[in-house]
Amino acid sequence: MEPKFRRPRVPIGIAEATVPLYKRPNIFRRVWAAVASAGIAVVIGAVLAIVIAFGSAYVVITLTDLLKS
């Protein structure tokens, strides 16, 4: 079943432009990216480890309290 009314199709203009050639980033920028990504990974890992440790401690405490009662 087709719709009764269709919007008219309007062409979209496309502009072609030249772009500069790709230049590899210098060594300082590449080293900085590696150091920054390693730092972010360490921070995320530490936060995740803390959250998992607190969660598992809570579960263990809760289960041992249930066993005592």
C-alpha positions, -999 to 999 in steps of 0.1 A, spaced: 0 0 0 16 33 -11 10 66 6 -15 89 -12 7 119 -10 45 121 -16 68 150 -11 84 161 -43 121 151 -45 144 180 -45 180 175 -57 208 182 -32 237 202 -45 272 187 -41 303 208 -39 336 194 -48 366 209 -32 403 199 -30 417 190 4 453 191 16 472 159 15 474 138 47 504 145 69 514 121 96 514 135 131 548 143 145 565 120 171 556 142 200 519 140 192 521 102 188 539 97 221 515 120 239 485 100 225 501 68 237 508 82 272 474 98 275 456 66 265 476 45 289 468 70 317 431 68 309 433 30 309 449 30 343 423 53 358 394 34 344 409 1 355 414 15 391 378 28 393 365 -5 379 386 -25 404 372 -4 433 336 -8 422 340 -46 418 358 -49 451 331 -30 470 303 -49 452 319 -83 460 325 -73 496 289 -63 499 277 -96 485 300 -116 508 289 -96 539 252 -100 530 255 -137 524 274 -144 556 248 -124 576 221 -145 560 240 -177 570 243 -165 606 206 -159 610 
